[in-house]
Amino acid sequence: MSVNIVNFSEARKNFKSVKINGQIGKEVIGKIDMPEHKSALKELDRGRLFFYVTFAGGKGYLDNKIFLRDVINA
């Protein structure tokens, strides 16, 4: 499995992203309870509008056997 940690520009120095190559990835979460979601709107300065989605709840069930074998011991 290919995993890269990417650091972004100095302006976003505390932001990191994990990129996983999905072409060679393995499924480690077999069941997912989807979260509730709703769209929201925030008015910014100068009348600009910021639309976004919020999530609440949800749960993923990790397959410990596959996770330990294929991720931790890879």
Sequence and secondary structure as in RCSB ss.txt:
>XXXX:A:sequence
MSVNIVNFSEARKNFKSVKINGQIGKEVIGKIDMPEHKSALKELDRGRLFFYVTFAGGKGYLDNKIFLRDVINA
>XXXX:A:secstr
  EEEEE  GGGTT EEEEE TTS    EEEEE  EEEEEEEE GGG EEEEEEEE  EEEE HHHIIIIIIT 
